[in-house]
Amino acid sequence: MEVLPEADCEEDATITDDEEGVRELKSGLSNIRITPTVTHIAKPRPQVDLSKCPSSYKENSSQEKLMLAMAENFRQQYALLYPDNKALLLCPVNECGVQKFVSTTLRSTLLPYPELYDWKGCASFVSDYLSLELLDPPFELPKQLSSPTWVLQTQRGTCFDFSSVLCSLLLGAGYKAYCVSGYATKEMCLLDQSRQECPLLQTQIQGKTEEPKKTLRKYSVKPPRDLHSSFEKRQEEKRHTEAKEAALKEQLEAERLQKEKERPPPDPLLGLRVHSWVLVLSGNREEPENFFIDPLTGKSYSTTNENFLGIESVWNHQNYWVNKQDCTFGCGEMTFDMGDLSKWEYMLCGLTSQSMSNISEPKTLQEAEDEEEEEMDELKVFEMPPSWVTKIDISPPDMEMRFPGGMKVVQYRKAKLEKFAPYLLKDGLVTKLSIYKDLDCTQPSTIKEWFSHRGDCLDERELHTDSNVTSEHFRPGRRDALRCHRYVTLVPETERQMDFYSHTRTDGLARRLEEPFEMTETFEDRTDFLFYRHVVYGKQVKVIWAGEAFEQRPLRRVEERFHRDPSKPASKDVAERVFMMSDRRIQVTYHLEEDRIIPAWLNFMKPKEAADSQKAQAFTPQMVSGFQVDRSAKPYKNLQLYEMLVELMKDEENVELRIRDSEKAVKSILSLRKKEESNTDLLISIYNTMRNKMAHWHMEEKERMAKEKKQRQKEKELDLLAPFQARLGQTEALTDQEALQLKTDCLTEFKELLNNKTSRIKRRIEKEMEELQKKQQWYQKSQLTLTAKDEDDYHAYCSEAMFWIHILKMRLRRHI
C-alpha cells in the first residue's frame, strides 16, 4: 500500500484517469468468481446462544463506545486524505453482532502447557487446532471478527481469526506480537502447500547432508609419499570437474524446465488478495530480529519474504497503526519502527507518540518543567479499553485432540502428510507421510509412519513400495532389546536386518544380518572379546530329533573374530577362528604382534568319528599344520595340540548351539511381531484416569467403599442392641454370660412390645364395639321420630364401623 502525503492528495484528486482505472478494476473484480478447494468449502457457521454469552460480548461499555467513536473519526479522516486506498479493518462485529474495536478483541493469555511457552509451539498449535474459512470475496476485509474463545470453541475461522488467537497466545508468552492486515500471494491465502516441499523431508535431507567433522590432531603420522603423476592427477581432476559441471548444468536446466511446467497460471487477483498474519518484533524473549508468522501453516518467514505483498495496518492490545510506506515491491524495504511517524500513523496518543514528538532543540530546565506542566493539564491520553473477551481456556482433552475431528491432512509437493491425535487410532499412529513419484500423487514410492504409546515400543515405520522393504524403529524397553528391524517379509530364513540395544543384552548383540544361506552377527563389549560371527548354511535337510522330523539348514562354515585381550600375549590371543564343518577343519589365527607383519596360525583336521564298521580315527601330528612367527619359541607338543583340538571341538559344539539359539530367537521375534501387529496394545499413563481402566476401577472401588462405610455408619446409628450394650457398660467385647443376658433382655423387651401391641389392638376393637352398640341403642329409641336423612347417616355409620372392626380383627389375627 502506498500512502501519499496530504499535500499530494489535492493534486491526485484532479487526475480523473486514475479514478476511472480504479472503477474499471473494481467492476472487473466484482465479476470474478472464486471457486474454493474441497477442503475449504464454506460450511454454515454454528449459531451463537446469546443467553450463554457474557454481557461484554452483547454490549459495549462507555469506554468502548468512546473508542468506537474515535475509530469512526479516524476512518473518516483516513478516507478523506486517502480516497484511493482500501478501507481499514477497525470495528467489525463479533459473533454476537456487536461492533468491537480490533485491539480489544485480543486477550493476552498464558496457558499452562509447556509447548505454548514459545512462538513455535503456539504457531504449530493454532495451525493444527483450527480449520480455515476462506474470505468471500478474497479481496475484501471480513465483516466479522470473532472472539478467540469462540474461534477455539468452534475450531474454525478466517485468517484474521487465526491471527487474533495466535497474537493473544504470543502476547501472553511475552512476545512483541502484532496482528497484520495486508496482502499475500494466492497460495498463502488459500493455504495451498501443494507446490512446497514437506518440512519433514527437508529436515531429513539436511541431516543426511551434514558430514562429520574431521578431528585435527596436533601430532600425527605423516602419510606415505605419493608416487603418482601430478600431471595425470590434474588432468583427471579436470575431467571430473568438467563432467560435474556438465551434469550440474543439465540438472539445473532440468529443474528449470520442471519449474516452468509446475509454475501456476497467473493470478488475476495478484496483490489484491487480503490476508492476515502476525508480526513479531525483536527485543522480547531474546529475539534477534523481526519476523512474520503465517498462522495458517505455523511457519516463520523473513520480513522480506516475497509471499507478503503489502501491509495496510497492524495492531496489538494497546494501539493501532496504519502503514504509510510504499509496498509496490512488497514488504522487503519496510521498517517496523512504530515510533517513526513518517512511516506509521498511530490511532491513540501514547508513550510512543509522546516520546517521538518530544525530540526537539535543547531547552533550559525551567522551560522544560513549564512545558511538562502545561502538557499534563492540556493533554489527556486515552488508553485502550480492556479486552471484552473472557479468559482463554483450553481443556487437556481438547489440547490432546489437537486437530479438528482428531486428524488433519496436508498436501505438499509429491507428498501427503496426515496427522492424528494420540489414542485416536487403535494402532497408535500419529503421523503418516506418503511420498509420491509424480505431481498428481498417484504413484507412492515411500510411506513413513510415526507411532506413540505403543506397547511394543514401535516408534517409526518406513515402507519402500518399489523394493517392498520395511524398516521399523523401536524405542528402548522391549524384552528382546530390538532397536531396528529391516525386512521384506516376516517369514523366517529370509533377508532381514535386526539392530539391538547391545548395552541391555547379556550377550552384547548389536546387529544380526540374515540371508537365505548366511547370517552375520556383530557384538559389543563382551567379556570374551567376541565382536563378529559369520555363518554359512547349506540347503535344508530333514532332521529327526526326539522322534520328530523337521527341516533344518546345516552349518557349512562359521567364522568368529575377537578383539585383542591385553592380559594375554599376542601369539596366544586368538584373533580369528574358522570352523569349516563341511571340510572337517578348524583354522585359528592369532593377533599380530607389534614388531611382526605376519600373524601366527594353526590349522586342525578333525579325526573321523566311529562308524558302524569302522573305529574312530586316532589323532596324529599330521592333522595339524601351522606357522609360528617367533622361531626361537618352543614348538607345540603333540599333547598340547591334542588338547587344543579337543577344546576347539567343544567350542564348535557350543558355537553351533548358540547359532541354533539365534535362529530360535529370530523366529520368536517374528512370531511376536505378528501378534503385536494383529493385536496392538497402547500404553496408558497411570495419571490418565479417563483412559486407564485400572485407575478407573480403583476410583470406582474407592467410591463403593466410601458408600459402604457410610451405610454401615447409618446402620450403627439404628442398632437395636446398642441400648442393651450400654446397660452392660461394654460395647466391643462380650463374654458368653453377658451375651446370653443381652439375648434374654432383648427377647423379653421384644415380647413386651408384641404384647403391648396386641392389647392396643384389642382395646381399639372394644372401643369401636362400644360406640357401635351405643349408636344402635340410640337408633332403637329414636326410630319413630327419625327423618330419612338421619336413617341414611345411621346406616352409613354402621357400615363404616363394621368395616373398621373387621380390619382390626384381621390385624389382630395376623399379629398373633
C-alpha positions in Angstrom: 0.0 0.0 0.0 1.4 3.4 -1.0 0.2 6.2 1.3 0.7 9.8 -0.1 1.2 12.9 2.0 -1.7 15.3 2.4 -0.3 17.9 0.0 -0.3 15.3 -2.8 -3.9 14.3 -2.3 -5.2 17.6 -3.8 -3.1 17.1 -6.9 -4.2 13.5 -7.3 -7.9 14.5 -6.9 -7.7 16.2 -10.3 -6.5 13.1 -12.1 -9.6 11.6 -13.5 -7.9 8.8 -15.5 -6.7 7.1 -12.4 -10.1 7.2 -10.8 -11.6 5.7 -14.0 -9.0 2.9 -13.9 -9.8 2.2 -10.3 -13.5 2.0 -11.1 -12.9 -0.4 -14.0 -10.7 -2.5 -11.8 -13.4 -2.7 -9.1 -16.1 -3.6 -11.7 -13.7 -6.3 -13.1 -13.2 -7.7 -9.6 -16.9 -7.9 -9.0 -17.3 -10.2 -12.0 -14.6 -12.7 -10.8 -15.9 -15.8 -9.1 -13.5 -17.8 -6.8 -14.1 -21.5 -6.5 -12.7 -22.8 -3.2 -11.0 -26.1 -2.9 -12.8 -29.1 -1.5 -11.0 -28.8 1.9 -12.0 -25.1 2.2 -15.6 -25.1 1.1 -17.5 -22.8 3.4 -19.9 -24.5 5.9 -22.7 -22.8 7.8 -21.4 -21.2 10.9 -22.7 -22.6 14.2 -25.3 -20.4 15.8 -24.4 -18.4 18.9 -26.5 -18.9 22.0 -26.8 -15.3 23.3 -28.1 -16.4 26.6 -24.8 -18.2 27.4 -22.6 -15.3 26.2 -21.2 -12.8 28.8 -22.6 -9.3 28.9 -19.3 -7.9 27.4 -20.0 -9.9 24.3 -23.5 -8.4 23.8 -23.0 -4.8 24.7 -20.3 -2.1 24.8 -19.1 -0.2 27.9 -18.9 3.6 27.9 -15.2 3.4 27.3 -15.7 1.0 24.3 -18.3 3.4 22.9 -15.9 6.2 23.1 -13.2 4.0 21.4 -15.7 3.2 18.6 -16.4 6.9 18.1 -12.7 7.7 17.9 -12.2 4.9 15.4 -15.0 6.2 13.2 -13.5 9.7 13.3 -10.1 8.1 12.3 -11.8 6.2 9.5 -13.4 9.3 8.1 -10.2 11.3 8.2 -8.3 8.4 6.5 -11.0 8.1 3.8 -10.8 11.9 3.2 -7.0 12.0 3.0 -6.5 8.8 1.0 -9.7 8.2 -1.0 -8.0 5.7 -3.4 -6.9 3.4 -0.6 -8.9 0.5 0.7 -10.9 0.8 3.9 -9.2 -0.2 7.2 -10.3 -3.1 9.4 -11.3 -1.1 12.6 -14.6 -2.1 14.1 -16.0 -5.4 12.7 -18.9 -7.1 14.5 -18.2 -10.1 16.8 -20.1 -13.4 16.8 -23.0 -11.7 18.7 -23.4 -9.0 16.0 -21.9 -6.2 18.2 -19.3 -3.8 16.9 -15.9 -4.2 18.6 -12.6 -2.4 18.1 -10.0 -4.9 16.8 -7.4 -4.2 19.5 -10.0 -5.1 22.2 -10.5 -8.5 20.6 -7.0 -9.6 21.6 -6.8 -11.2 25.0 -3.2 -11.8 26.4 -3.2 -15.3 27.8 -0.5 -17.7 29.0 -1.9 -21.3 29.1 -0.4 -23.9 31.5 1.1 -26.0 28.7 4.9 -26.0 28.2 4.6 -26.3 24.4 2.8 -22.9 24.3 5.6 -21.1 26.1 7.4 -20.2 22.8 6.3 -18.9 19.4 7.0 -22.2 17.6 4.7 -24.2 19.9 1.9 -21.5 19.7 2.1 -21.2 15.9 2.1 -25.0 15.5 -0.9 -25.4 17.9 -3.0 -22.7 16.2 -2.3 -24.1 12.7 -3.2 -27.6 13.8 -6.2 -26.8 16.1 -8.2 -24.6 13.7 -9.6 -25.1 10.2 -9.7 -22.3 7.7 -12.7 -20.5 6.3 -11.8 -18.6 3.2 -12.7 -14.9 2.8 -15.6 -14.3 0.4 -14.7 -12.4 -1.7 -11.0 -12.8 -1.3 -10.2 -9.1 -2.0 -12.4 -7.6 0.8 -11.9 -7.4 4.5 -14.1 -9.6 6.7 -17.2 -8.1 8.2 -17.0 -10.3 11.3 -14.0 -10.8 13.7 -15.0 -13.4 16.3 -13.5 -13.6 19.8 -10.6 -16.1 20.3 -12.8 -18.1 22.8 -15.5 -18.6 20.1 -12.9 -19.5 17.5 -11.3 -22.1 19.8 -14.7 -23.4 20.7 -15.8 -23.9 17.1 -12.2 -24.7 15.8 -12.8 -22.7 12.6 -12.2 -19.2 11.4 -10.8 -16.9 8.8 -7.1 -15.9 8.6 -8.0 -12.9 10.8 -9.4 -15.2 13.5 -6.2 -17.3 13.2 -4.1 -14.2 13.8 -6.2 -13.0 16.8 -5.8 -16.3 18.5 -2.1 -16.6 17.8 -1.4 -13.0 18.8 -3.2 -13.5 22.1 -1.1 -16.5 22.9 2.2 -14.8 21.9 1.3 -11.7 24.0 0.7 -13.9 26.9 4.1 -15.7 26.3 5.9 -12.3 26.4 6.5 -11.5 22.7 6.0 -8.2 20.9 3.3 -9.5 18.7 1.1 -7.6 16.3 -1.8 -8.6 14.0 -1.2 -7.6 10.4 -3.8 -6.8 7.8 -2.3 -6.9 4.3 -2.0 -8.7 1.0 -0.3 -12.0 0.2 0.0 -14.5 -2.7 -2.7 -16.8 -3.7 -1.0 -20.0 -2.3 -0.6 -18.4 1.1 -4.2 -17.0 1.2 -5.7 -20.3 0.1 -3.4 -22.4 2.3 -2.2 -24.2 -0.8 1.1 -26.0 0.0 1.0 -28.4 -2.9 4.0 -26.7 -4.5 6.1 -26.6 -1.4 8.4 -29.3 -0.1 7.3 -31.2 3.0 9.2 -29.9 6.1 9.8 -33.4 7.3 11.6 -34.2 4.1 13.7 -31.1 4.3 14.8 -31.9 7.9 15.8 -35.5 6.8 17.8 -34.2 3.8 19.7 -31.7 6.0 20.5 -34.4 8.4 21.9 -36.7 5.7 24.0 -33.9 4.0 25.7 -33.0 7.2 29.2 -34.6 7.1 31.0 -35.5 10.2 33.8 -33.1 11.0 37.3 -34.5 10.9 39.3 -34.1 14.1 42.6 -32.4 13.5 45.4 -33.8 15.6 48.5 -31.8 16.5 50.8 -34.8 16.2 50.0 -37.3 13.6 51.9 -39.7 11.4 52.9 -38.3 8.0 51.2 -40.1 5.1 53.4 -42.1 2.7 54.8 -40.3 -0.2 52.5 -40.2 -3.2 54.3 -41.7 -6.2 51.5 -41.0 -8.8 52.0 -38.4 -11.5 50.7 -35.0 -10.5 50.1 -34.1 -14.2 47.8 -37.1 -14.7 46.1 -36.3 -11.4 45.4 -32.7 -12.5 44.1 -34.0 -15.9 41.8 -36.5 -14.1 40.6 -33.8 -11.7 40.0 -31.5 -14.7 37.9 -34.2 -16.5 36.0 -34.9 -13.3 35.3 -31.1 -12.8 34.1 -30.8 -16.4 31.9 -33.8 -16.0 30.4 -32.4 -12.8 29.8 -29.0 -14.3 28.1 -30.6 -17.3 26.0 -32.8 -15.0 25.2 -29.8 -12.8 24.2 -27.7 -15.8 21.9 -30.5 -17.1 20.4 -30.8 -13.6 19.8 -27.1 -13.3 18.3 -27.0 -16.8 16.0 -29.9 -15.9 15.0 -28.2 -12.7 14.3 -25.0 -14.6 12.1 -26.8 -17.1 10.3 -28.7 -14.3 9.7 -25.4 -12.5 8.3 -24.0 -15.7 5.9 -26.9 -16.0 4.9 -26.7 -12.4 4.5 -22.9 -12.4 0.9 -22.0 -11.7 -1.1 -19.8 -14.1 -1.0 -16.1 -13.4 -3.3 -14.9 -10.6 -5.8 -12.3 -11.8 -6.0 -11.1 -8.1 -2.3 -10.8 -7.6 -1.7 -8.1 -5.0 -5.4 -7.8 -4.1 -5.9 -10.9 -2.0 -6.5 -9.9 1.6 -4.6 -11.8 4.2 -3.7 -11.6 7.9 -0.6 -12.8 9.7 1.4 -12.0 12.8 4.4 -9.7 13.1 6.9 -10.4 15.9 9.4 -7.6 16.7 12.8 -8.2 18.2 13.7 -7.3 21.8 11.5 -9.5 23.9 12.3 -13.2 24.6 15.8 -12.6 23.2 14.5 -12.5 19.6 17.4 -11.1 17.5 15.3 -9.8 14.5 11.8 -9.1 13.3 9.9 -11.9 11.5 6.5 -12.9 10.2 4.4 -15.9 11.3 1.8 -17.3 9.0 -0.9 -18.6 11.4 -2.4 -20.9 8.7 0.8 -23.0 8.5 2.6 -22.1 11.7 5.8 -21.3 9.7 8.0 -18.2 10.2 9.2 -16.0 7.4 11.6 -13.1 7.0 10.0 -9.7 6.7 11.5 -9.5 3.2 9.7 -12.7 2.0 8.2 -12.4 -1.4 4.9 -14.1 -0.4 3.9 -11.0 1.6 2.9 -8.3 -0.9 1.8 -5.4 1.3 0.6 -4.2 4.6 -2.3 -1.9 5.3 -2.3 -1.8 9.2 -1.1 -3.5 12.3 -2.5 -3.6 15.8 -1.9 -5.1 19.2 -3.8 -4.9 22.5 -2.6 -1.3 23.1 -2.8 0.6 19.9 -3.5 0.6 16.1 -1.0 1.7 13.4 -1.6 2.5 9.7 1.2 1.9 7.2 2.4 5.0 5.3 5.3 3.2 3.4 5.3 2.2 -0.2 4.6 -1.5 -0.7 4.7 -1.5 -4.5 7.5 -4.1 -4.4 6.4 -6.0 -1.4 7.5 -5.7 2.2 11.2 -6.0 1.6 12.1 -2.3 2.2 9.7 -1.7 5.0 10.8 -0.7 8.5 8.9 -1.6 11.6 9.7 1.2 14.0 6.2 2.1 15.2 7.6 5.3 16.7 8.6 6.7 13.3 5.6 9.0 12.5 6.8 9.4 8.9 6.2 5.7 8.2 3.5 4.7 10.7 0.4 6.6 11.8 -0.9 5.7 15.2 -4.5 6.0 16.4 -4.1 6.5 20.2 -1.7 9.1 21.5 0.5 7.1 23.9 4.1 6.9 25.2 5.5 6.1 21.8 4.0 9.1 20.1 4.9 11.4 23.0 8.5 10.3 23.1 8.8 10.9 19.3 7.2 14.3 19.4 9.4 15.4 22.4 12.6 15.3 20.3 13.4 19.0 19.7 16.0 21.6 20.4 17.6 21.6 23.9 15.8 23.8 26.4 16.5 25.1 29.9 15.4 23.1 32.9 12.8 25.7 33.9 11.3 25.8 30.3 11.1 22.0 30.3 9.3 21.9 33.6 6.8 24.6 32.5 6.1 22.7 29.3 5.5 19.4 31.2 3.0 21.1 33.5 1.1 22.6 30.5 1.1 19.3 28.7 -0.2 17.4 31.8 -3.0 20.0 32.1 -4.0 20.1 28.5 -3.2 16.7 27.1 -5.3 13.8 28.4 -4.0 10.5 27.0 -6.8 8.0 26.1 -5.9 4.4 26.9 -7.1 1.4 25.1 -10.2 -0.2 26.8 -9.6 -3.6 28.3 -10.4 -6.7 26.3 -14.0 -7.7 26.2 -13.0 -11.3 25.6 -13.2 -13.7 28.6 -10.1 -15.7 29.7 -8.9 -18.1 27.0 -9.0 -21.7 28.3 -8.2 -25.0 26.5 -9.0 -28.2 28.4 -6.5 -31.0 28.5 -8.7 -33.3 26.3 -9.0 -30.6 23.7 -5.3 -30.0 23.9 -4.6 -33.7 23.4 -7.1 -34.0 20.5 -5.2 -31.2 18.8 -6.9 -31.4 15.3 -10.5 -30.8 14.2 -12.0 -34.2 14.4 -8.7 -35.6 15.7 -7.0 -35.6 12.3 -5.6 -33.3 9.6 -4.3 -33.8 6.1 -1.8 -31.5 4.4 -0.9 -31.9 0.7 2.7 -31.0 -0.3 4.7 -31.3 -3.5 4.8 -35.1 -4.2 3.9 -35.8 -0.6 0.9 -36.0 1.7 1.2 -35.6 5.4 -1.5 -37.0 7.7 -1.6 -36.1 11.4 -3.7 -37.9 14.0 -4.4 -37.3 17.7 -2.9 -39.7 20.2 -5.2 -42.7 21.0 -7.4 -41.9 18.0 -6.3 -44.9 16.0 -6.1 -48.4 17.5 -2.5 -48.9 16.3 -1.3 -45.6 17.9 -0.5 -43.9 14.5 0.1 -40.2 15.0 1.8 -39.1 11.7 1.8 -40.6 8.3 3.9 -39.2 5.4 3.3 -40.6 1.9 5.9 -39.7 -0.7 5.0 -40.0 -4.4 6.9 -40.1 -7.7 4.5 -37.9 -9.7 2.9 -34.5 -9.0 -0.6 -35.9 -9.1 0.3 -38.1 -6.1 -0.9 -41.4 -7.7 2.3 -43.5 -7.5 3.6 -43.9 -4.0 7.3 -44.5 -3.5 7.8 -44.3 0.2 5.4 -44.4 3.2 6.6 -43.3 6.6 4.6 -43.7 9.8 5.2 -42.5 13.3 3.6 -44.0 16.4 3.2 -43.2 20.0 2.2 -45.0 23.2 2.7 -48.4 21.6 3.1 -51.4 23.9 5.6 -52.9 21.6 7.7 -49.7 21.7 7.3 -49.2 17.9 8.3 -45.6 17.1 8.7 -45.4 13.3 8.0 -47.5 10.2 9.1 -46.9 6.7 8.0 -48.8 3.6 9.6 -48.6 0.2 7.0 -49.7 -2.3 9.4 -50.4 -5.1 11.5 -52.9 -3.2 8.8 -53.8 -0.7 11.4 -53.3 2.1 10.0 -52.3 5.5 12.1 -50.6 8.2 10.8 -50.4 11.8 12.4 -48.5 14.6 11.7 -49.2 18.3 12.2 -47.2 21.5 14.1 -48.8 24.4 12.0 -51.0 26.6 11.4 -54.2 24.6 12.4 -57.5 26.3 14.3 -58.6 23.2 16.1 -55.1 23.1 15.2 -54.8 19.4 16.1 -51.3 18.1 15.6 -51.6 14.3 14.1 -54.2 12.0 14.6 -54.1 8.2 12.8 -56.8 6.3 10.8 -57.8 3.2 8.5 -60.4 4.9 8.1 -61.8 8.4 8.8 -65.3 7.1 11.9 -66.8 8.8 15.1 -67.6 6.9 14.7 -64.7 4.5 16.7 -61.5 4.0 16.5 -59.1 7.0 18.5 -56.9 9.3 18.0 -56.6 13.1 19.7 -54.0 15.2 19.6 -54.2 19.0 20.3 -52.1 22.1 23.5 -54.0 22.9 24.0 -52.5 26.3 20.7 -54.0 27.6 21.5 -57.6 26.3 23.6 -60.1 28.2 25.2 -61.4 25.0 26.1 -57.8 23.7 24.4 -58.5 20.4 24.3 -55.3 18.3 23.3 -56.4 14.8 22.1 -59.5 13.1 22.1 -59.7 9.2 20.2 -62.7 7.8 20.0 -64.1 4.3 18.7 -67.4 3.0 22.1 -69.1 3.3 24.1 -66.7 5.5 23.8 -65.0 8.9 26.2 -62.3 10.3 26.1 -61.1 13.9 28.1 -58.3 15.5 28.7 -57.8 19.2 29.8 -55.1 21.5 31.5 -55.0 25.0 31.7 -58.8 25.5 33.8 -60.3 28.2 35.2 -62.9 25.8 36.1 -60.0 23.3 34.0 -61.6 20.5 32.7 -59.0 18.1 31.9 -60.8 14.8 30.3 -64.1 13.8 29.6 -65.1 10.2 27.6 -68.3 9.4 27.2 -70.0 6.1 24.4 -72.6 5.7 23.7 -75.4 3.3 20.4 -76.4 1.7 17.7 -77.5 4.1 17.6 -81.2 5.1 15.2 -83.3 7.2 16.4 -83.9 10.7 14.9 -86.3 13.2 15.2 -85.3 16.8 13.4 -86.9 19.8 11.1 -88.8 17.4 10.1 -85.6 15.5 11.1 -84.8 11.9 11.7 -81.2 10.9 13.7 -79.3 8.3 16.9 -77.5 9.3 19.8 -75.7 7.5 23.1 -77.5 8.1 26.1 -75.4 9.1 28.9 -75.4 6.5 31.2 -72.6 7.8 31.3 -70.4 10.9 33.8 -67.6 11.3 34.4 -65.7 14.6 36.6 -62.7 15.2 37.9 -61.4 18.6 39.3 -58.1 19.9 42.7 -58.0 21.5 42.9 -59.3 25.1 45.6 -57.3 26.9 46.0 -60.0 29.5 47.4 -62.5 27.0 50.5 -62.3 24.7 49.6 -61.6 21.1 50.9 -65.0 19.9 48.5 -66.8 22.3 45.5 -64.5 21.9 43.0 -65.8 19.2 42.1 -63.1 16.6 40.0 -65.3 14.3 38.8 -68.9 14.3 37.0 -70.6 11.4 35.0 -73.8 11.8 34.6 -75.5 8.4 32.1 -78.2 9.1 31.8 -79.4 5.5 35.6 -80.0 5.3 36.0 -81.1 9.0 38.7 -78.4 9.5 39.3 -75.8 12.1 41.6 -72.8 11.5 42.9 -70.5 14.2 44.6 -67.2 13.6 46.3 -65.2 16.4 46.7 -61.5 16.8 49.6 -59.7 15.1 52.5 -58.8 17.4 53.7 -55.3 17.4 57.0 -55.9 15.6 55.7 -58.5 13.2 53.9 -58.3 9.8 52.5 -61.8 9.7 50.4 -63.4 12.5 50.7 -67.0 13.7 48.1 -69.5 12.8 47.2 -73.2 13.2 45.1 -75.5 11.0 43.5 -78.6 12.5 41.9 -81.6 10.7 39.3 -83.3 12.8 39.6 -87.1 13.1 36.8 -89.2 11.8 34.3 -90.4 14.3 33.5 -94.1 14.8 31.0 -95.6 12.3 29.1 -98.9 12.3 32.0 -100.9 10.8 34.9 -98.6 11.4 36.7 -97.4 14.5 37.3 -93.8 15.4 40.4 -92.3 13.8 43.3 -91.6 16.1 45.0 -88.2 16.4 48.3 -87.8 14.6 50.7 -84.8 14.3 50.0 -84.8 10.5 46.5 -83.5 11.3 47.9 -80.1 12.4 49.7 -77.5 10.3 50.7 -74.0 11.3 53.0 -71.1 11.3 54.9 -69.8 14.3 56.3 -66.3 14.0 58.9 -66.5 16.7 61.4 -69.1 15.6 63.1 -69.1 19.0 59.9 -70.2 20.7 59.5 -73.9 21.6 57.2 -75.8 19.2 53.9 -77.3 20.5 54.0 -80.8 21.7 51.6 -83.4 20.5 49.7 -83.5 23.8 49.3 -79.7 23.7 48.0 -79.9 20.1 45.6 -82.7 21.0 44.2 -80.7 24.0 43.9 -77.6 21.8 41.9 -79.7 19.2 39.6 -81.1 21.9 39.0 -77.7 23.2 38.2 -76.3 19.8 35.8 -79.2 19.1 34.0 -78.3 22.3 33.9 -74.7 21.2 32.5 -75.8 17.9 29.6 -77.6 19.6 28.9 -74.5 21.8 29.0 -72.2 18.8 26.5 -74.4 17.0 24.2 -74.3 20.0 24.4 -70.5 20.1 23.6 -70.3 16.4 20.6 -72.5 16.8 19.5 -70.3 19.7 19.9 -67.3 17.5 17.7 -69.0 14.9 15.0 -69.7 17.6 15.3 -66.1 18.8 14.7 -64.8 15.2 11.6 -67.0 14.9 10.3 -65.9 18.3 10.8 -62.2 17.4 8.9 -62.7 14.1 6.0 -64.5 15.7 5.8 -61.9 18.4 5.8 -59.1 15.8 2.9 -60.8 14.0 0.9 -61.0 17.3 1.7 -57.4 18.1 0.6 -56.2 14.7 -2.6 -58.2 14.8 -3.5 -57.1 18.4 -1.9 -53.7 19.2 -1.9 -52.6 22.8 -1.5 -48.9 23.7 0.2 -47.8 26.9 -1.8 -45.5 29.2 -0.3 -43.5 31.9 -1.4 -44.1 35.5 -2.3 -40.4 35.7 -4.6 -40.6 32.7 -7.8 -41.6 34.7 -10.0 -41.1 31.7 -8.4 -43.9 29.7 -6.7 -46.0 32.4 -9.2 -48.8 33.2 -7.2 -49.9 36.3 -7.2 -46.4 37.7 -10.9 -46.0 36.8 -11.6 -49.3 38.6 -9.7 -48.1 41.7 -11.7 -44.9 41.7 -15.0 -46.8 41.5 -13.8 -49.2 44.2 -12.9 -46.3 46.4 -16.3 -44.7 45.9 -18.0 -48.0 46.6 -16.1 -48.5 49.9 -17.0 -45.0 50.9 -20.7 -45.7 50.3 -20.5 -48.9 52.3 -18.8 -47.1 55.1 -21.5 -44.5 55.2 -24.2 -47.2 55.1 -22.5 -49.0 58.0 -22.4 -45.8 59.9 -26.2 -45.4 59.4 -26.8 -49.0 60.5 -24.7 -48.4 63.5 -26.8 -45.4 64.5 -30.0 -47.5 64.1 -28.6 -50.6 66.0 -31.3 -52.1 68.2 -28.8 -53.8 70.5 -27.0 -50.5 71.3 -29.2 -49.6 74.4 -28.7 -53.1 75.9 -25.0 -52.9 75.4 -24.9 -49.6 77.1 -26.7 -51.1 80.1 -23.9 -53.7 80.4 -21.2 -51.0 80.2 -19.3 -52.7 77.4 -19.7 -52.1 73.7 -16.9 -54.0 72.0 -16.1 -57.5 73.6 -18.7 -59.6 75.5 -18.4 -62.7 77.5 -20.7 -65.7 76.9 -22.7 -64.9 80.0 -23.1 -61.3 79.0 -24.2 -62.3 75.5 -26.9 -64.6 77.0 -28.0 -61.9 79.3 -28.2 -59.5 76.3 -30.2 -62.0 74.3 -32.6 -62.6 77.2 -33.2 -58.9 77.8 -33.7 -58.2 74.2 -36.2 -61.0 73.7 -38.1 -60.0 76.9 -38.4 -56.5 75.8 -39.5 -57.6 72.3 -42.2 -59.9 73.8 -43.4 -57.0 75.9 -43.6 -54.9 72.8 -45.6 -57.5 71.0 -48.0 -57.9 73.9 -48.5 -54.2 74.2 -49.4 -54.0 70.5 -51.9 -56.9 71.0 -53.5 -55.1 73.9 -53.7 -51.9 71.9 -55.5 -53.6 69.0 -57.9 -55.3 71.4 -58.7 -52.0 73.2 -59.3 -50.4 69.8 -61.8 -53.2 68.9 -63.6 -52.9 72.2 -63.9 -49.2 71.8 -65.3 -49.5 68.3 -67.8 -52.2 69.5 -69.0 -50.0 72.4 -69.5 -47.0 70.1 -71.5 -49.2 67.7 -73.7 -50.5 70.4 -74.4 -47.0 71.7 -75.4 -46.0 68.2 -77.7 -49.0 67.8 -79.4 -48.2 71.1 -79.9 -44.6 70.1 -81.5 -45.8 66.8 -83.9 -48.1 68.6 -85.1 -45.3 70.9 -85.5 -42.7 68.2 -86.5 -44.8 65.3 -90.1 -43.4 65.0 -89.0 -39.8 65.0 -86.0 -40.0 62.6 -86.0 -38.4 59.2 -84.9 -40.1 56.0 -81.6 -38.3 56.2 -80.9 -39.4 59.8 -81.6 -43.0 58.7 -79.1 -42.8 55.8 -76.5 -41.3 58.2 -77.1 -44.1 60.7 -76.7 -46.8 58.0 -73.5 -45.2 56.7 -72.0 -45.0 60.2 -72.8 -48.7 60.9 -71.3 -49.8 57.6 -68.1 -47.9 58.3 -67.9 -49.1 61.9 -68.3 -52.7 60.9 -65.6 -52.2 58.2 -63.1 -50.9 60.8 -63.9 -53.6 63.3 -63.3 -56.2 60.6 -60.0 -54.6 59.7 -58.9 -54.5 63.3 -59.8 -58.2 63.9 -57.8 -59.2 60.8 -54.8 -57.2 62.0 -55.1 -59.0 65.4 -55.1 -62.4 63.8 -52.1 -61.6 61.6 -50.2 -60.2 64.6 -50.9 -63.2 66.8 
